[in-house]
Amino acid sequence: MKLLFIHPSVELYGADKILLYILEILHKDNEITVLLPKDGILVQYIKNISSKIDIVLREDMPIVHSKIGIKKLITLPLWIRKFSTVFEKSSFDFVYCNTLATVPLLFTNWSKIKICHVHEIIENSILNFGFSLLLKFGASKVICVSEHVKQHLLFSKKYTVVHNGIPDLTQGKIFENEKKNSYKVRFVLPGRYMPKKGQWFLVEALKKLSEDELNKCEFLLYGSPPPNRLELGEELKTLVNSSNLTSYVHLFPFTNDINEIYENADVILIPSIMADPFPTTVLEAMMFSKPLISTNHGGSSEIIEDNFGKLISPNDTDAFANAIRHFIENTSCICEFGKNARKKYDNYLTVNHFKDRFINELFGDRYEKN
């Protein structure tokens, strides 16, 4: 089959990685074109999958995001119509839009079958209504990454849910997480430096801990600010300094080497203030046999269980501090929690589980599993 994949970014965050896994699944038996807005690290990763994947880079690609502006929105139909000539001589069996940001391109004539894979929860009611209408009239099939994503969309009764899965990158290593009483518990928070991802929430929670408790732990934050809000990096650094937490909280730049992030961690923090649709970081932590502390809204609550994680309410600094205390005071449970997390990963969240779920949803019995 001839397939067109449309994606709005070229980094290696959650939705970017899921696109790579899908291309890995489908590239051997299909002719694939990937449309991206610019060059970036994702391009090289796609090339590494197969040199036969055709990559088209277009800076004028219609993408809907929070900074698009009223003028662009008003002229969006003309923008789409003009852009539709990019593949006017091509005929695809289906067009796949990865994330809502690319949903306007469902309204091109590139294919009769148009699929949207939704990774977002839209909190703004007006935007949610707009995206929901676009999906209702533009998509042949809508796949949501979690029940929470589906429930936030309007007209979603017939939409389906496919939980993500990821490949095992541990290379057979076993992470026992055995800690001595004198050992500092290392908490790691990977993610964009922005308030809605929870770093600011973490700092406020740490103010609830005593100096004795803080001396028993350390916090490693891996990430970078959004390209259009670079000031957030300095803002977070200033907040840590002014809160007298520089001895305990350490900021590191975003890294593509997830082994560096997870191998030396004891507990993974995913304290998103926003409703995170289905965080890939949850799956990665479970793959590396790590316990979790996460907020209880969004897709995390569909996966994290009491025997390997703690769920807290967003902005509840007391609950967050108490969850951290649990692991400081009960270091012996870190190993057991980690083993339980890995067991859930093995039974449900591997890339092969995802492949079976995703292929079945796209093609049913028409696709031969390899």
N, C-alpha and C positions, 0 to 999 in steps of 0.2 A: 504493500500500500504506500501511497504518497501522502506524507503527513507534514503539516506545518505547525511548529511550536512557537508561540509568541510569549516573550518574557520581558518585564520592564526594567530589570537591573542586571548588573554584571559583577556582583560581589559573591560572597560565599556564606551568606546567612541562611536561615531555615528554608525559605521557599526556593532559593537558588540551588541548594543541595538536593531538594526533592526533585527539581527539574533534572539534575544530573542522574539521579537514580532511575527516573523514568526513561531517559535517553539510553541508559545502559540496558534497560529491559527491552526496548523496542528497536534499537538501531540495526541489529543483525538481519532482521527479516523485512525491513521497511526502508523506503527512500525518505530521508528526513531533511527538512529545512528548518533552521532556527532563526527567528527574527529578533534582534536585540537593538537597543537604542544607541549603543556605542561599544568601543573596545574595552576590555577589562580582564581581570583574572579569570572570570567565568569562561571567557572565550577559549583560553588555553586548556582549561579542564574539559571543555566539550571536544576540542581537537584531540585530546588524549584518549577520549572514548573511541573516536573513529575519524580518520581523515576524510571519510566519505560523507560525513554530515556537512551539509551546505549551510554556512553561517552568513546571514545578511545583516549588516549594520546600517541603521538609519536613524540619524539624530532627529529627523522630523517625524518620527513615529508617534502617533497619538497615544499619550499616557495620561490618565486621570489621577491626580494626586492633590493633596491639601494646598499646595502652592501654585496650582494651575492658573488661578485668576479668572475673573468674570469674563474678560474679553475672549479668552481661549475657550471657555465653556460655551459662550454664545455662538462662536464660529465652529464649534466641534463638528457639526454635521458636514460642513464644507471641507473641513480638515480631513475627515474620514474619507469623503468622496474623492478628494484629490489624492490621498494616500493609497486608495484602493487600486490605483493603476500600477503599483509596485509589482504585483503578481497578476496583472491582467492577462498574461499569456500562459499562466499556470492553472492547473486544475488539481486540487487536492482532494483526497478522500475524506479527510477531516482536518479542521483547524482547532487547535488546542490553545486556549488562553490561560496562562498560568498567573493567577492572582486577578483581583478585580480591577487593578490599575490598567489592564489591557482590554477590558471588556468592550470598549467602543469598537474594537476591530472585529467583534462578532457580526457587525453590520456591514461587512464587505461581502462581495460575491465570490470569494475564493473557494468556498465549499458549501454544500448543503448541510453537512453535519458539523455543528459548531459546539465545542465543549469548553466549559469554563471550570477550572479547578480553583475553588475559593479557599484562600488561606487567611482571610481577614474577618474580624468582627468590627463592624462599623457602628460606633456608639452614637454618632450624630444622626438624629431621626430623619432629617431632610436628606442627607447624603445616602442614608440607608434606603430610603424610599426610592431615590433616583437609581441607585445601583440595582435594587430589586426589580424595578421596571425594566432596566436594560437586560437583566438576566431572563426575565419572563418572556420578553419578545425577541431576544437575540440568540438565546442558547437552546440547542437541541437537548443537551444534557448538562446538569450541574452536579459536580462532585465537591462535597465539603469535607474538610479535614477533621471535623469533629461535630458532635451533636450541638455544641454551643454555637458554632458557626452557622449551622443550619437553622437553629431556632431564632437567631437574630435576623435572618433574612425574611422578607415578606414573600408570600406566594410559594413557600418552600416545601409544601406537602410532598411533592413528587421528587424532591432532590434526594440524593443519596449521600451516605457518609462512608468514607474510606480512611481509616486511621493510617497515618504514615508508618513506615518501617525504615530502618537504616542498616547498612552493611556493618558487619562486625570488624572493627578496626583494632581490636585488642591483640591480634596476632597470637592468640592462645594464652596470653598472660593471665595469671590469676592474681586478683587484687584482694588480699585478705583483710586489709584495713585494721590490722591488730595494733592497738595503741597502749602504751604504758601510761600509768597515771601521771607521770611527769611530762608527757608529751603535749605540745600545743596542738589543739585541734585546728586543722586548716580548713576554713570555709572558702569556697570559690564561687564567684558570681561572674559568669560570662554573658556579655550582651552589650548592646549600644549604650553609650553614656547619655542617658536622658531620663528625666524624672519618672516617666511612665514605665520604665523598665525596672525601677525599684532601687537604684543605688542611693538616692536621697532618702528613701524609706528605710533602707538599711542603716544609714548614719543615725537617723533619729532613734531607731531601735537600740543601737549600740549605746546610746546615752543612758539607757535604762540599766545597763550592766555596771556592776561595781568594778573597781580597778583590779581587785583580786580575780574576778571572772574574766576580765579582758586579758589579763596576763596568762590565761590558760588557752588562749586562742589567737588566731590571726586571720585576716580577711584579704584575699587576693581578688581584685577586680580586673577582668580582661575585657577590653572593648575600645571603642572610639566613638566620638560624637558623630551625629549625622553630618553629611557634607554641607548642608545648608544651615547648620547650627553649631559651628565649630567652637563657639564660645562656651558651650556646655562642658567641655573638657576642663577648662580653667575654672569654671564655676564649681564643678565637683571637687577639684583639688583644693580650692579655697574653703569649701564647706568642711572637708576632712581636717584641714589645718585649724580652722576656727573652732572645731569641735574637740580639739586636742586628741585626735585619734591617729595621728601620723605614725605612731609606734605600732599600731595594730592593723591599719588599713593601707594596702599597697595597690597602686594603680599601674596596670601594664597595658601596652597597646594591643589592639586586636591581632590575633595570630591565626593563621590557617592550620597550624599544627595542633589539632585538638588533643593529641597525646600530651603535649606540654601542659594543657589546661587541666586535664582530668587525672593523669597518672599520679600527680603529687597532691591531689585533693582528698580530703576526708569526707566532706559534705558539700553538696552542690546547692547553691541558692538561686531560686528563680522567683523573686518577689515582685512580679509585675503588678503595677497599679492598674494598668489597662487589662482588659480581659484578653489574655494571650490565646489565640485560636487553638494551637496544638504545638507547643514549643519543641523544636528539634533538640534543644538542650536537655529536656527531660529524658528523651530517648537515649541521647549520648551518655548521660549520667548513669542510666540504668545499664547500658551496655558495658560501662566501665565499673560496674558493681558499686555505685556510689549512692548513699542515702540522699534524700532531697528535703528541702524546705521550700514550699511554693505557695503562692496565693491560691485560694480555693475557687476562683472563677475562671472561666475559659476551659480549654481542653485538658489542662493539667489534672483537674479533678476527675476526669474520665479514666485516667491511667494510674495515678498515684494511689497506693493503698497504705493502710495504717502500719503494715508490717515492714515498710521500707521508706516511709516518708511522713512529713508533717505538713498539713494544709492549714493555712492561716488566712484571715480576712485581710483584704488590702487596706493599708493605712492603720491597721491595728498594731501599734508599736509594742504594746505589752505582750500580745500573742507571739509576735516575731521574736522578741527578747526571750520569752519562755521556751520557744522552740530551739533557739540557740543554746540556752542553758541545758536543755535536755541532753544534747550531745556532749556538752562540756562535762556534765556531771555523770554521764553514763557512757563513757568511751567504749566500754565492752560491747555495747549494742551496735556500734558502727559496723563491725564485721558482719553481724547477723543481718542487719538491715541491707547491707550491700549485697549479700548473697541472695536475699529475697528479691531485690531489684533486678539482679541479673536473671533470675529464674523467670520473672515476668517478661523480660526482654526476649529470652530464648523461646518462650511459649507463644509470643504474640507479636513482637515488634521487630523481628529481623527483616531484612530486605526481601527475603523469599516469601515471608508472610504478606508483605506489602505487595509484592509482585502478583501473587495469587489473587489478592483482593482487587487490585487495580485493573489487572488484565480482565478479570471476570466482569468487572463493572463496565469496562470499555467495550469488550467484544463478546462476552458470554462464551458460548461453546465454539465460536467461530475462530478462535485463536488457539493454536497448538502450543502447549506449554513445553518449554525446553528444560 
